[in-house]
Amino acid sequence: MPLLNGRLSTALCLLVVLLLAGCQTPPQTRQLLDKPPAVPRQHLIAGVPFYPQQDYFCGPTTLAEVAGFYGKVQAPAAIAPQTFIPGRQGSLQIEMAAATRQLGLLAYTERGSMQQLLSLVADNMPVIVLQNNSISWWPQWHYAVVIGYDLDDETLTLHTGVTPNYQLDFATFERTWQRGGHWLLLMLPPDKTSPQLDPFLYTKAAQDLLRTQRDSAAAGASAGNSAGVSALRSATAQWPEYWLSYFLLGNHYAAPEGNSEPALALQWFAKGLPVARQQIAYLNNYALLLSHYGCPDAAVSLLDEALRLAPDNANLLDSQRQIRRQQAEAPQTGRSSALQCAQFSPVSSIR
């Protein structure tokens, strides 16, 4: 009997601990209420369509809802073949992102926060979230779309399952979202960004979209005018001090897939150079393009700058040999005019 009573006491203690944990305000909600972001107290994104979810179709359903908000009307059943895995009775996050790109939208994914979530909704960006509506060792995965919030009532508004505009309190939502790794997905047109986003993650997502459209035989636009290129341009406008988007645009226009437009490639490399002086890959590729374009002096200057940063770098040393070989094979006759080279000069690019 004492042993039984001891086990019963232990079980009751565990139950009390679990109940108390469930009653405590989770950390992100507490931080959100203590220091809310600079957003309106309430906001609801108008015009987000709703589709009642069929069994296990929460993935394609949420994709269809957000795509429809941005004018790309697709029924969930039309999206399902790209995302739904019958053996898993659902959709994995990687398939959700891939299907987003197939729709011509940028797939931005991140481990988010409650403050970020409200800020994105305030910017009229519907957010797809992954929830575990059960417990960690017996998960019930579910995708929903966050379309609104109310800081006074401490609730979020979601399209979820068969219920539109469902209101869920912050604390309960955070617990279910935390069990889903705080994962969020933004399906974005290429001209839409937000300071709430991470520049690297956005730029990577733009490059992934560009790569998808290059590989897709169904892409209606040429690679030079694709949504991926437009998204990279948007990145340079949103984060002008971040070098990677300039680098990817320069590489794109220099490649055959970008219609081999070296002058346009050089313009993007020149524009981003002031914020890329410490990036040896940037300096290396820019130097090679300048040399190919017939501007050896500018190319040598850039490569010397890169070698001062990494004197033993094998790629830089190989580029140095290549540029010297190009100079020897095409001395003065293969050079562009001084005026043409001046606009791409490493010195003139500092501004």
Secondary structure by P-SEA (a helix, b strand, c coil): caaaaaaaaaaaaaaaaaaaaaacccaaaaaaaaccccccccccccccccccccccaaaaaaaaaaaaaaccccccccccccccccccccccaaaaaaaaaaacbbbbbccccaaaaaaaaaacbbbbbbbccccccccccbbbbbccccccccbbbbbccccccccccaaaaaaaaaaaccbbbbbcccccccccccaaaaaaaaaaaaaaaaacccccccccccaaaaaaaaaaaacccccaaaaaaaaaaacccccccaaaaaaaaaaacccccccaaaaaaaaaaaaaaccaaaaaaaaaaaaaaccccaaaaaaaaaaaaaaaaccccccccaaaaaaaccccccc
